[in-house]
Amino acid sequence: MSLVFVEPAHAGEVLLRSVQPFGCLLSGMDVDDAEIWLKCKDDLFRYAAVLVGPGDAEDVVSTVFLRVLDRRRLDDLEDARRYLFRAVLNECKTRGVRRRTGFGPADLPVPPPPDPQPEILDAVLALPIGQRAATFFVYWADMSVAEAARMMGIQPGTVKRYLHLARNKLKGVLDEHVNAE
Amino acid sequence: MSMSMPNDEVALAFRRAYQVVVDQVDLPSDQVPVQGLTHPPRRPRLGLVVALSAALLAVLAGGFLLIGDDAPLAQPDAVQRVALVDVPAELGGEATVVNSDVSSNGFDAVPPVAMWHWESESDDGLRDSVILLEPESADADLSFLLGPTGDGSVPLPPANGEIESLTLPETGWVARSWVDGSDWRIAAGYDETSVAELAELTRGEDPSAVAMPGFELIYQGPQIIYPPADAELSELFYSSPAGGFSVALIRGWEWGTALVALRSPNAERTDVNGADAVIAGDSVNWWIAWDIGDSTALIESSDLEPDVLRAIAGGVQPVSVTQWENMATLSSTATSIGNGPTAESFNPVAQPIIVASGDDWVVKSQAIITDQDAAEPGQLGLCGWVETDGTLQDDFGCSIGEFSPTYPSVVSTPSGSVVTGSVRSEVAEIRLVGTTLAGENVVIDPRIPYGWFAVLIPRSTTITEFTFWDQNGSQLPIVEGGDEMTGLVTNRD
């Protein structure tokens, strides 16, 4: 459960082999950008899934990728991976405006497993998108607050604030859950 | 580095919930999205600050600790905004405002703590700072907020009064806490030996009277850990040949130079026009901050080197609100928001309608319907945006499905601050302090059960409270992302 990517020993070779079958290279995408895409895509999809739901994750990531490539080369960026994560968050925020309450378990293609309890899952998925992103990076991806802040493009103090708010909210739900039992 | 806490039930709940979600993701093949991919010519790297300014707009104000270390200024009480007045040669001769924002992102209720700050006299930057905090209560939430840069909380004091330690080797932070008489005390710093020594020396003693060997007490007094809720962040985002950067003022929140040392291991003291300042950086950004009166000026960049930031800081001066807004308004023609409002990416079902307008601004909304292949196909929605002088200035996105009155957005225009927000059909009226909005400034599209409102806030108004009421005279809650909020809007004046 980590968002740290492992550099292949011969990234260029690997990429040329794996990407060339697809038409994108012929459309103008260079090897460096394709390499970045291949490295980041799985984690971007997971991240987007947490923010907008699995059903919209592919659409979000694809939209972001195409939009970014339309404006700049990924390998021009100092940290393309971080840039893409921020872009996904921005895109999800835009969609979050469209769907204020975020996504819910009903958006999941299959029913959630019994653990966590549905009301806890509901509470997590109902968090504002910033709080969801912060808790995802810190509690699921094992990042530090400082790392999460860099990924989100915000200050560490803001991440801490998001964590504080999110924890408070979930703590209340957990307490209710315990009392109900 | 693992920030999860195995015994933390809340963290575990988050982890499990997200695991459920990511387990549902069908990871696509290695195929790259293809849609007429064309690249612009290679160009110099444009700063992330500029490229991602939208993501940075609302979040900057939450991140710093401060102490009261006043910097002398000519007109400290008059400083409400700052801007780059003298463009340094290091920027390549020009700097253009490409975006702007005013927001408040503080905490509602974080009580001040007593703080003592010692600094070593070595030449090793500020790495040898140690601090002692004395909150009014040993509160778990405050413990979390007081936590070191890396993560989580400082430990609550153990019941037996012993000193509890917390070490975060990845960030270098060390914290210790204990009950001293009736007080909860926290010692923190980068050097474990120094922190341990501080804890022992101050235990049972008046911290002000403690002499830390090799250290000098440089501050003692109250400390507001996070910006208060009414702290205002005004920020201008610049583009220059040398790269992008932002210039901000956190009004009503005095930073100083001490605790920042404990937020960045490479922080160094510097000066800005003779005022005490701190410059620090991480793997992405460099930033420099200094106090202006009771406020904090802040420059941040992911493109520029520290020396350039220092040069920029030297050209930053207080400006009037009007001057600042004129600069911010200029950005509406320079910034690249996109080709049109979000509505254009949906299927409009009607022409845009004007919600409200002024001499140089107009708020429009447009009804749309989602695509058949959308997650929620065939749903009606409503999009909103504001234009100034015929140019899209701010896009509020589109609301689809059921929603409650939402926290209004504030957009700066030459005429003042335009406050806009979405409402549902149950909203019969919107009340401001001293004003009731109905009819001309609130438009409910007849085809969909919700609409948009917009109003120009007088410059003389600093904070306006919005409340929403239905036809039965019942107040409707304001909800944002699941959080119920108050409808307080801070005017840009």
Interface residues (C-beta under 8 A of the other chain):
Chain A: M1 S18 V19 F22 G23 C24 S27 G28 M29 D30 A34 W37 L38 K41 D42 F45 R46 A49 V50 G53 P54 G55 D56 A57 E58 S62 F65 L66 L69 D70 R71 R72 R73 D76 L77 E78 D79 R82 Y83 R86 A87 L89 N90 K93 T94 R95 G96 V97 R98 R99 R100 T101 G102 D107 L108 P109 V110 P112 P113 D115 P116 I120 L121 V124 L125 A126 L127 P128 I129 G130 Q131 T135 F136 V138 Y139 W140 D142 M143 S144 V145 A146 E147 A149 R150 M152 G153 I154 Q155 P156 G157 T158 K160 R161 L163 H164 L165 A166 R167 N168 L170 K171 L174
Chain B: M1 S2 M3 S4 E9 V10 A11 A13 F14 R15 R16 A17 Y18 Q19 V20 V21 V22 Q24 V25 D26 L27 P28 D30 Q31 V32 P33 V34 Q35 G36 L37 T38 H39 P40 R42 R43 R45 L46 L48 A51 L52 A54 A55 L56 V59 L60 A61 G62 G63 F64 L65 N105 F107 D141 F144 L145 G147 T149 G150 D151 E170 T171 Y226 R263 D282 S283 V284 S302 T342 A375 E376 G381 F396 G397 C398 S399 I400 G401 F403 S404 T406 V479 E480 G481 G482 D483
